[in-house]
Amino acid sequence: MTNLLLLGFLPSGSEWIIIALVILLLFGGKKIPELMRGLGKGVKSFKDGVNDAKDELNKAKDEIDKPVDSAK
């Protein structure tokens, strides 16, 4: 239900065109590639951080689940 509610707030086709024109006017044609490159690096860094956190959680879970050798 919440997914359908969120879809109602997304811009339609013509609104995306207006948003793109406003961004083009604000930043200019030469700054947009730099802006997108920085955005891409930020997204990649965020994904790497999320994957590192997942790996750490999985390692901790595996250590907890590992049987303890009491025969030593």
C-alpha positions in Angstrom: 0.0 0.0 0.0 2.8 2.4 0.9 4.5 1.7 -2.5 1.4 2.8 -4.4 1.2 5.9 -2.2 4.8 6.8 -2.9 4.2 6.4 -6.6 1.7 9.2 -6.5 4.4 11.7 -5.4 6.9 10.8 -8.2 7.2 13.3 -11.0 5.6 12.4 -14.4 7.3 12.8 -17.8 6.7 16.5 -18.3 7.8 17.3 -14.7 11.1 15.5 -15.3 11.7 17.7 -18.3 11.1 20.9 -16.3 13.4 19.6 -13.5 16.1 18.8 -16.1 15.8 22.4 -17.6 16.1 24.0 -14.2 19.2 22.0 -13.4 20.7 22.9 -16.7 20.0 26.6 -16.1 21.4 26.5 -12.5 24.6 24.6 -13.2 25.3 25.1 -16.9 26.3 22.5 -19.4 29.9 22.2 -18.4 29.2 21.6 -14.7 26.7 18.8 -15.1 29.2 16.0 -16.0 31.3 16.9 -13.0 28.2 16.9 -10.8 27.1 13.5 -12.1 30.6 12.1 -11.7 30.7 13.2 -8.1 27.2 11.8 -7.5 28.3 8.5 -9.0 31.4 8.3 -6.8 29.2 9.1 -3.8 26.8 6.3 -4.6 29.7 3.8 -5.2 31.2 4.8 -1.9 27.9 4.3 -0.1 27.4 0.9 -1.7 30.9 -0.2 -0.7 30.2 0.9 2.9 27.0 -1.1 3.0 28.7 -4.1 1.6 31.6 -3.8 4.1 29.0 -3.6 6.9 27.2 -6.7 5.6 30.5 -8.5 5.5 31.4 -7.6 9.1 27.9 -8.7 10.3 28.2 -12.0 8.4 31.7 -12.6 9.9 30.4 -11.9 13.4 27.4 -14.2 12.8 29.7 -17.0 11.6 31.9 -16.6 14.7 28.9 -16.8 17.0 27.5 -19.8 15.1 30.9 -21.6 15.1 30.9 -24.6 17.6 33.2 -24.1 20.6 36.0 -26.8 21.1 35.7 -27.7 24.7 38.0 -30.7 24.3 41.1 -28.6 24.3 
